[in-house]
Each structure stands twice: as C-alpha cells, then as structure tokens.
Amino acid sequence: MTDPEYGKEEKTSVDLTGPLSKTRSITANHAGAETGTPTKTSGKGRKSADAVKKSKTLYITIGVVVIILVAAMSVFFHLSGVPLAGMVNGSATGPIAANGDTVGIFYTVSFENGTVFATTMNTSLPLVFTLGNSSVIPGIQKAVIGMWQGETKTVDIPYTDAYGVYNPGLVQTIDRTGPFANVSFIVGESYTIHYGASDRNIKVWIINVTPKTVTWDANNPLAGYNLTYTIKLANLTEAPAAPAPIARVTEFVTPVGPAAPAPIARVTEFVTPVGSAASAPISSAEVTGSVAPVAIAAPRAITSVGVTGFVVPVAGAAPVSLSALASSDPAQYTVTSLTWTPSPMTFAASGEYTATVVLTAASNYTFPSSSSITPMVDTGTVGTGMVSGNGPGNTFTFAVSFPPAVVPATTAITSAGVTGFEAPVAGATPVSLSALASNDPAQYTVTSLIWSPSATSFTASNEYTATVVLTAASNYTFPAYSPITPTVDAGTAGIGMVSGNGPGNTLTFTVNFPAAVAPAPITSVGVTGFVAPVTGAAPVSLSALASNNPAQYTVTSLIWSPSATSFAASGQYTATVFLTAAPSYTFPVSSSIIPTVDAGTASTGMVSGDGPGNTLMFTINFPAAPAVAV
C-alpha cells in the first residue's frame, strides 16, 4: 500500500480455482525504494557563468529584504502583545489531538535512505480516520496524538509499528495449471486470490513468471521497513465529551471488625444526565439511614486455568479458531483472544507455530499478579502466563508452542470419474457445476466447471470444451507422478494435470465436445389419462396424465376451466395442457400438431419458444357432465 492504512481482506467472488482479479500495479519507484536505491533526476542543461553570478546577486538581495521584514514583524507582535496565529507563548491555541478525535492528515512516507515512497501533500483530500481504532498503522496513531491542528512533524516509525516483519514463508511458487493456466501474470502487479474453503482473500504481488510457474509475495510491500513519515494535521474534530455521571447512593454498609460502626455509603448506581430527561439531583433523603453490618467481599483469586480445543497442527489443515476453544471453568474466566504466529491459512510442514491466548476473568474473579500459573491445554507446550491489570475482570495471556506440522498419512487416488455431462444440443443450456457429481465423493469432489467458449446456450456451429477441477479430500491426494484420465458420461476427457502436493490437492482436466447437434423435431404427440366428466366426480389431476413418448416430451402442466373440485351437471369444461420437449428434441414452430387424447376433443397445439426444451400448449373441450343415474 502507498498509505498508512492497514491491509483489509476483500470479500470478492474470485475463487482460487477460477479467474483472478487484477487489483493494483506496483510502480517502478516502489521496486527501487525497496532495494534502497534513491530515484535519480537529470538536469536540463548548465547556465553560463554570468547568468549564475547575476542569479546569486539577485537571490542575496531578496534574502536580505525578507530577513528585515521578518525581524520587523516579530518586533511588532512582541511590542503590541498580539500572539502569532495559533500560538500563545509558543504553544498551540487550537485543539490537541487525542483518542476518539476524528482527524484528517496529509503525509509523505520515505525509507531510511531518504527515498520517497509516496506522498499526499499535494492532494486536496486528506486521509481521515478516528484515533484509537485500527484503521491506520500504530506508528501513525502514536505520532498524531498530541499534535495541534495545522502542525507538521516528522517521525521515524520502526517496522514493528508500521507493516510488521517480512515473512519469507509468504513467498510461494505455483504451477500455472488449472485456473492459472490462461492468466497473463505481469511482474510487479498485484492480484487478489480467493480461498473458497476458508472464504478468505489475500493480495499478492507477482515477482517472477515462467511458462510453467508463477511466484508471488503475499507480504505487504512495506513489510520489514523502518519508515519516516512527515505528517501535517489538516483537520481535527474532537470527540463529544460524555456528561459527568451523578453518583446515587442506594446502600449503606457498616464496617465489620474493630473499626467504629459508623455506616459508610456505598455508591451502587451512577445516573448520567441526558438532555431534558436528566435525573433529578440527589436529595438528602437518599443518603440517610443504615443497614445491618455487611462485609464487602473481595474478588476471588483464580489459581489454575485450562483451555480445550487445540489439536496437533497437520500440514494442509486450517488452524483452530477462537470459537473452537473453550474455558475449563467459564464461571471464572473465558477465552477472549487467539492469535497465531506466523498467521497461516493452512499449516505448512516446515513451519513451527505459536498460539497466543488471552483469558479474561469474570467480574467477581481475578488473576493474581503475584502468582505464576501454567495453563493446561490438550496439546502443545505451554509457557507461564502474564497477568495484565489488577482486580476483577483482568486478563491472563499465555503462549502455546507447536512443533512443525505433521504430514498426514494419505491415500493415493488412482482413478477418477464425473457424471452429469450431456452431449451439447443446439439451443440447450450447458450443464452447471451443481449438475456434476463425483464417482467417489469420499476421495474427491467436483469444485469447478468452466465452459469454453462461454455460452448461455449451445449453437450448432461451435465445438465446446469443459474444464473441470477435482479437489482431493483431506486424507487423499492426486499423485503427481501418475497421470489419470477421468471417465465421463459424454464427450472426450483429457489426461488430468495435478496441482499441489499432498492431501487436498487438485486435478484439472478437460472434456471436449463436437459441434452441437440440432434437436430432433417432434412430429406427433399424445396424452393418456383423461376421462369424460361425470357429475359429482373430481377432475383428473396432472399426476394422472402420461405422455405417449416420455423420451421426447413430458406433461408439465394441467389447468381446468372453470376450476372445480367436482364436475357440475350444467357446466362444460376445458382442460389446458402443456407439454415440454426433452433437451434433444423440439416442437417445430411451423408445424400444426393435434395431440391425441382418450377423452374430449383436442385442439391444434401452439408452440412457445424455439429450440430444444420448448413447449406445446393445447386445449381439450368436454361437453356438459351427464347426471349420475340413481
């Protein structure tokens, strides 16, 4: 980033196995700045000696005049007692920035060698944020607090208060296969990668591209650098002051022991005035009287702690989250924070990991600052905890160390297959990802489907290719050394290409289809199941009707007019029927089809839509229902 704001995870729709979205380019100056190379500027020619001499004389004359004017103004302000704008006896007269204030700053950030990385000093819109939140780096927060509006200052910010330490483990080399095969990566530009399994986004910078691999860096470009910021506080809006609370005494306590038994007032309620509804002043009646002697109980000390929910890190698995941890005694303390170092989305086999846990005492309990407590956990090595704060509700922080993640025993997948494909038919819609199924979902699942060319419906003149990605289960793997040609129920599958190594890796393959065929025309139709209406009888339902050729079309709708739960003797009835063609068949728009039925008189059908899967609508007229003989 080129500003002091923290990087945020972006909730985009780009899947790890799908296309990537380009987000921002790294400027040429950035690369030079990271290597500590100052930017060079070239001159525009050299002036003659006379010109230089005249320029020097002019500059000296102007400088003398400016010094005289500044001295005269200083004497005037001193004698007249008028302070300089914004200052009283050398101090700021305006508001001073404090936590909770909303501020707007302009800034210039440079490296230790003086190379400028970015500046907003010449822009019109300042960076606006609220002091005390986490929207900017800690070093900026600390620098702005105490500044007065209009002040400019320069501060050196160590990397620990800037963008953190540089983590070499965030540099990865990925095979350009599957969803990455057709992406035109450009060195120096950034991309956002979406991990569907954990629903997280990371921004990466491309540092090397070869025909077969791409290497990216997920570190912030400024990670590991000590930075120098020149900050100008342009705007300052002070946080509204909270009204002072009024103490309402509602209980009296008589001390226990040798002390004099004079009752003392215990403040058990605070009333904060709000507008016209402010509480009335405390009256003398509210601070009189006494109660029986009561001992004031001190918070109970917590002598032992434990946390459950940790598991041994396994390569490729995600670290446990805060919600997975539980306090061994929630009445005394709760687990309120969990931080992993380094912060991975999945464990790597080569890395050691540390979990930092924060426990918060309940309102009537406290972690004694003088005692050393070693928490109990279900796995890992625990260090002695550190207490923060004194009294009820304080916190206890400890670390759990884990050795390098173990590589789980995996089973190699030796064959794969996918069902759900159909031969393309002109006018039909391509099958979707949800229509495909793995032949062995315990070993792998179908996680991505991309059609090329992309189409909402097939055309007769095009050939089509479906690119499919299979993802292995957590205890299975696609062997990189053993090519697999998956089986499919339509089309021709190619040899799969493995991405990644170990459990949960992926296999990408293509299915080629010839040019889509034209749907076969339906030349005749018929429906069975109708019976002549009889007074008092119920009309037949849709489920009672059947197509004469269900491979070509099906009965999908039936409407009676007038609508009735039973036939009346005086009424004539009409049934409106809809037939839907199968995906490889169509009702020709230009033909006139009169369906056959086993009762009533059918009309000529009317076609809706063109191509496979269109519909034919027709009506059947019935005379008045005859009365039932009694």
TILUM-720393 format. One line per 10 residues: number of its first residue (from 0); their letters; for each residue x, y, z of C-alpha. Coordinates in steps of 0.1 Angstrom, whole numbers, always signed. Example, Ala and Ser with C-alpha at 12.3 -4.5 7.8 and 13.67 -1.06 7.14 Angstrom:
! residues 2
0	AS	+123:-45:+78  +137:-11:+71
//
This chain:
! residues 630
0	MTDPEYGKEE	+0:+0:+0  +11:+36:-5  -8:+49:+25  -6:+42:+62  -38:+22:+63  -38:-14:+73  -45:-40:+45  -80:-54:+47  -93:-88:+35  -115:-83:+4
10	KTSVDLTGPL	-147:-103:+1  -147:-109:-36  -162:-136:-57  -129:-147:-73  -123:-184:-65  -89:-200:-61  -98:-224:-89  -114:-197:-111  -102:-165:-127  -81:-139:-107
20	SKTRSITANH	-88:-102:-105  -61:-77:-110  -62:-51:-83  -33:-27:-84  +1:-21:-101  +33:-16:-82  +50:+15:-95  +86:+15:-108  +97:+37:-79  +85:+11:-54
30	AGAETGTPTK	+110:-15:-66  +138:+10:-64  +127:+20:-30  +127:-15:-16  +162:-21:-26  +173:+12:-11  +181:+28:-45  +173:+66:-45  +155:+79:-75  +178:+99:-98
40	TSGKGRKSAD	+168:+131:-115  +185:+145:-146  +193:+182:-151  +182:+203:-181  +215:+219:-191  +241:+242:-175  +238:+281:-172  +266:+304:-183  +289:+319:-156  +274:+354:-160
50	AVKKSKTLYI	+239:+341:-156  +249:+323:-125  +266:+353:-110  +235:+376:-117  +212:+349:-102  +233:+348:-70  +233:+386:-66  +195:+387:-70  +190:+359:-45  +212:+376:-19
60	TIGVVVIILV	+193:+409:-23  +159:+392:-19  +171:+372:+11  +183:+404:+29  +149:+421:+23  +130:+390:+36  +151:+389:+68  +144:+426:+75  +107:+421:+70  +106:+391:+93
70	AAMSVFFHLS	+125:+409:+120  +102:+439:+118  +71:+418:+121  +85:+399:+151  +92:+433:+169  +57:+445:+161  +40:+414:+176  +62:+414:+206  +56:+451:+215  +19:+450:+207
80	GVPLAGMVNG	+12:+418:+226  -5:+402:+196  +3:+365:+195  +12:+347:+163  -18:+328:+148  -25:+295:+165  +1:+302:+193  +1:+316:+229  +36:+320:+244  +48:+295:+218
90	SATGPIAANG	+21:+269:+224  -9:+258:+203  -42:+276:+209  -63:+251:+189  -75:+217:+199  -49:+189:+206  -55:+155:+190  -65:+128:+215  -80:+93:+214  -116:+94:+200
100	DTVGIFYTVS	-110:+125:+178  -115:+123:+141  -85:+137:+122  -75:+144:+86  -38:+142:+77  -16:+148:+47  +17:+128:+47  +49:+118:+30  +64:+84:+36  +101:+76:+28
110	FENGTVFATT	+126:+49:+35  +157:+53:+58  +179:+63:+29  +156:+93:+21  +139:+78:-9  +102:+89:-10  +78:+61:-14  +45:+81:-16  +31:+115:-6  -3:+131:-4
120	MNTSLPLVFT	+10:+166:+5  +0:+180:-30  -35:+165:-29  -68:+181:-18  -83:+152:+1  -66:+142:+34  -66:+107:+49  -94:+108:+75  -96:+84:+105  -105:+82:+141
130	LGNSSVIPGI	-78:+80:+167  -80:+49:+188  -93:+25:+161  -72:+1:+140  -77:+17:+105  -41:+30:+103  -7:+17:+114  +1:+21:+152  +30:+45:+144  +7:+70:+128
140	QKAVIGMWQG	-17:+68:+157  +11:+75:+182  +25:+103:+161  -8:+122:+156  -19:+120:+193  -7:+153:+209  -5:+173:+176  -24:+205:+172  -44:+214:+141  -21:+229:+115
150	ETKTVDIPYT	+11:+213:+130  +36:+194:+108  +60:+169:+123  +84:+143:+111  +87:+110:+129  +107:+78:+124  +85:+47:+127  +101:+13:+132  +87:-16:+112  +71:-31:+144
160	DAYGVYNPGL	+48:+0:+145  +44:+0:+107  +37:-30:+85  +54:-57:+106  +82:-81:+99  +88:-95:+64  +78:-132:+63  +97:-153:+37  +71:-180:+41  +45:-159:+23
170	VQTIDRTGPF	+65:-162:-10  +51:-191:-30  +57:-206:-64  +26:-220:-80  +22:-242:-111  +5:-224:-140  -21:-251:-144  -59:-253:-140  -74:-219:-133  -39:-203:-135
180	ANVSFIVGES	-31:-217:-170  -46:-188:-190  -39:-159:-167  -15:-133:-181  +5:-126:-149  +26:-94:-150  +56:-90:-128  +52:-61:-104  +13:-61:-104  -9:-73:-77
190	YTIHYGASDR	-38:-98:-77  -64:-109:-52  -67:-146:-46  -99:-160:-30  -96:-193:-10  -131:-208:-12  -126:-233:+16  -119:-206:+43  -137:-178:+25  -106:-155:+27
200	NIKVWIINVT	-89:-132:+3  -52:-124:+1  -35:-98:-20  -3:-109:-37  +24:-92:-58  +39:-111:-88  +77:-113:-85  +85:-139:-112  +67:-155:-141  +79:-185:-162
210	PKTVTWDANN	+59:-205:-188  +52:-232:-162  +52:-213:-128  +43:-180:-112  +59:-168:-80  +41:-143:-58  +47:-125:-25  +18:-120:+0  +38:-97:+22  +28:-60:+22
220	PLAGYNLTYT	+53:-41:+0  +64:-21:+31  +68:-51:+55  +101:-51:+73  +110:-14:+65  +117:+13:+90  +98:+43:+77  +99:+81:+81  +66:+100:+79  +62:+137:+76
230	IKLANLTEAP	+26:+144:+88  +5:+175:+86  -26:+176:+108  -51:+193:+85  -84:+187:+102  -94:+178:+138  -129:+171:+151  -129:+165:+189  -149:+136:+202  -180:+148:+221
240	AAPAPIARVT	-175:+149:+258  -196:+124:+278  -217:+140:+305  -203:+136:+340  -221:+108:+359  -240:+116:+391  -235:+91:+419  -267:+79:+435  -262:+63:+469  -286:+34:+474
250	EFVTPVGPAA	-269:+13:+501  -251:+17:+533  -225:-7:+547  -213:-9:+583  -177:-19:+585  -170:-53:+602  -143:-56:+629  -128:-33:+654  -135:-1:+634  -161:+23:+646
260	PAPIARVTEF	-196:+10:+634  -204:+43:+617  -222:+34:+585  -205:+43:+552  -222:+50:+519  -216:+26:+490  -222:+40:+456  -241:+13:+437  -256:+33:+409  -245:+61:+385
270	VTPVGSAASA	-270:+82:+367  -258:+100:+336  -278:+131:+327  -292:+130:+291  -309:+161:+277  -342:+172:+293  -346:+137:+307  -316:+141:+331  -321:+126:+365  -330:+149:+393
280	PISSAEVTGS	-303:+160:+418  -297:+135:+446  -317:+145:+477  -306:+142:+513  -333:+116:+518  -313:+93:+496  -282:+94:+517  -297:+87:+552  -302:+56:+572  -282:+25:+578
290	VAPVAIAAPR	-282:-13:+573  -270:-43:+592  -232:-48:+592  -221:-64:+559  -186:-75:+549  -175:-63:+515  -163:-94:+496  -130:-92:+477  -128:-108:+442  -119:-145:+443
300	AITSVGVTGF	-84:-154:+431  -81:-178:+401  -54:-204:+410  -55:-227:+379  -66:-224:+343  -71:-246:+313  -82:-244:+277  -96:-272:+255  -99:-273:+217  -63:-273:+204
310	VVPVAGAAPV	-53:-300:+180  -19:-310:+167  -11:-290:+135  -14:-311:+104  +1:-299:+71  -26:-285:+48  -52:-282:+77  -65:-248:+89  -55:-236:+124  -82:-238:+151
320	SLSALASSDP	-102:-206:+155  -112:-187:+187  -147:-202:+185  -132:-237:+188  -116:-230:+221  -133:-234:+255  -125:-224:+290  -122:-252:+316  -141:-231:+341  -162:-204:+322
330	AQYTVTSLTW	-177:-192:+355  -142:-179:+365  -128:-169:+331  -134:-170:+293  -112:-173:+262  -113:-139:+246  -85:-138:+221  -64:-162:+199  -35:-151:+176  -14:-175:+155
340	TPSPMTFAAS	+23:-167:+147  +30:-169:+119  -6:-163:+107  -13:-191:+82  -45:-200:+63  -32:-236:+64  -3:-252:+82  +29:-259:+63  +50:-290:+71  +82:-270:+76
350	GEYTATVVLT	+69:-243:+100  +67:-241:+138  +37:-223:+152  +28:-204:+183  -8:-196:+195  -11:-166:+219  -42:-169:+241  -59:-142:+262  -82:-152:+291  -105:-126:+308
360	AASNYTFPSS	-116:-131:+344  -152:-129:+354  -165:-98:+372  -161:-114:+406  -128:-132:+399  -92:-120:+394  -59:-134:+381  -34:-127:+410  -5:-107:+397  +19:-123:+421
370	SSITPMVDTG	+13:-160:+412  +27:-180:+383  +1:-201:+366  +9:-226:+338  -24:-233:+319  -34:-268:+309  -41:-275:+272  -49:-307:+253  -18:-304:+230  +13:-282:+226
380	TVGTGMVSGN	+38:-268:+250  +25:-240:+273  +46:-212:+288  +40:-193:+321  +12:-168:+317  +14:-130:+322  -13:-110:+341  -24:-76:+328  -44:-54:+352  -53:-57:+388
390	GPGNTFTFAV	-86:-66:+403  -117:-83:+389  -120:-87:+352  -83:-85:+345  -66:-107:+318  -41:-135:+316  -20:-141:+284  +0:-172:+276  +15:-189:+246  +12:-224:+233
400	SFPPAVVPAT	+41:-236:+211  +38:-264:+185  +65:-283:+166  +65:-284:+127  +31:-296:+114  +29:-333:+107  +23:-346:+72  -8:-368:+74  -9:-403:+60  -27:-401:+27
410	TAITSAGVTG	-42:-425:+2  -33:-420:-34  -63:-416:-58  -58:-440:-87  -89:-433:-108  -115:-405:-111  -148:-401:-128  -176:-374:-132  -212:-379:-141  -238:-354:-153
420	FEAPVAGATP	-224:-343:-187  -247:-344:-217  -239:-341:-254  -244:-304:-264  -277:-298:-283  -282:-265:-303  -303:-242:-281  -298:-261:-249  -282:-247:-218  -247:-261:-208
430	VSLSALASND	-248:-282:-177  -238:-264:-145  -214:-273:-117  -243:-284:-95  -253:-309:-121  -220:-328:-119  -212:-355:-94  -180:-372:-83  -179:-410:-88  -163:-413:-53
440	PAQYTVTSLI	-171:-382:-32  -152:-397:-2  -120:-393:-22  -126:-362:-42  -153:-336:-52  -160:-316:-83  -152:-280:-73  -150:-260:-106  -165:-261:-141  -157:-236:-169
450	WSPSATSFTA	-171:-238:-204  -152:-225:-234  -165:-207:-253  -187:-194:-225  -224:-195:-236  -258:-194:-221  -270:-219:-248  -252:-241:-273  -251:-231:-310  -249:-257:-339
460	SNEYTATVVL	-217:-243:-354  -195:-244:-323  -173:-270:-306  -172:-268:-268  -147:-277:-241  -155:-281:-204  -126:-276:-179  -132:-295:-147  -113:-292:-113  -115:-321:-88
470	TAASNYTFPA	-103:-315:-52  -90:-344:-31  -103:-350:+4  -82:-341:+34  -68:-377:+37  -64:-383:-1  -41:-370:-28  -38:-370:-66  -3:-384:-72  +17:-360:-94
480	YSPITPTVDA	+37:-389:-110  +6:-410:-120  -14:-394:-149  -52:-400:-146  -77:-398:-174  -111:-394:-158  -142:-411:-171  -172:-390:-182  -207:-399:-195  -204:-376:-226
490	GTAGIGMVSG	-176:-361:-245  -139:-370:-246  -118:-364:-214  -81:-355:-215  -54:-365:-191  -56:-347:-158  -30:-323:-145  -22:-323:-108  -17:-290:-89  -1:-291:-54
500	NGPGNTLTFT	+14:-319:-35  -2:-337:-5  -37:-340:+8  -64:-317:-7  -45:-311:-39  -64:-307:-72  -67:-325:-106  -77:-304:-136  -89:-320:-169  -108:-310:-200
510	VNFPAAVAPA	-138:-326:-217  -141:-319:-255  -174:-320:-273  -181:-319:-311  -203:-292:-327  -237:-291:-310  -263:-312:-329  -297:-298:-339  -326:-311:-318  -348:-337:-334
520	PITSVGVTGF	-383:-325:-343  -414:-339:-326  -440:-348:-353  -468:-362:-332  -479:-362:-296  -505:-379:-274  -516:-378:-238  -535:-406:-219  -554:-404:-186  -584:-382:-194
530	VAPVTGAAPV	-619:-395:-187  -653:-379:-196  -666:-356:-168  -693:-371:-146  -715:-350:-123  -700:-350:-88  -667:-366:-99  -634:-349:-93  -614:-337:-124  -583:-357:-132
540	SLSALASNNP	-551:-343:-119  -517:-337:-135  -503:-368:-119  -529:-390:-137  -517:-379:-171  -490:-396:-191  -470:-388:-223  -472:-412:-251  -435:-408:-257  -417:-396:-225
550	AQYTVTSLIW	-383:-398:-241  -394:-369:-264  -417:-348:-242  -435:-348:-208  -468:-334:-195  -458:-305:-173  -490:-285:-166  -528:-290:-164  -554:-263:-158  -592:-268:-157
560	SPSATSFAAS	-616:-241:-167  -638:-234:-149  -618:-245:-118  -638:-270:-97  -633:-297:-71  -661:-317:-87  -680:-316:-120  -714:-300:-122  -742:-313:-145  -748:-279:-161
570	GQYTATVFLT	-712:-270:-169  -690:-275:-199  -652:-279:-191  -619:-272:-208  -586:-287:-199  -554:-267:-209  -524:-290:-212  -486:-280:-215  -461:-305:-229  -423:-298:-226
580	AAPSYTFPVS	-398:-312:-251  -367:-332:-239  -333:-315:-242  -325:-331:-275  -360:-326:-290  -381:-297:-301  -417:-288:-312  -413:-273:-347  -428:-238:-347  -440:-241:-383
590	SSIIPTVDAG	-459:-274:-379  -495:-279:-367  -498:-308:-343  -532:-320:-330  -525:-342:-300  -544:-375:-294  -563:-379:-262  -585:-407:-248  -615:-384:-240  -627:-350:-252
600	TASTGMVSGD	-618:-330:-283  -582:-317:-286  -573:-285:-304  -543:-278:-326  -513:-272:-304  -495:-238:-300  -457:-238:-297  -438:-215:-273  -400:-210:-278  -376:-222:-304
610	GPGNTLMFTI	-351:-250:-300  -348:-279:-276  -369:-280:-245  -396:-257:-259  -433:-262:-251  -466:-271:-268  -499:-259:-254  -533:-273:-264  -568:-275:-251  -594:-303:-247
620	NFPAAPAVAV	-631:-295:-247  -656:-316:-228  -695:-314:-231  -717:-308:-201  -712:-335:-175  -741:-361:-175  -761:-366:-143  -754:-398:-123  -784:-423:-125  -799:-430:-91
//
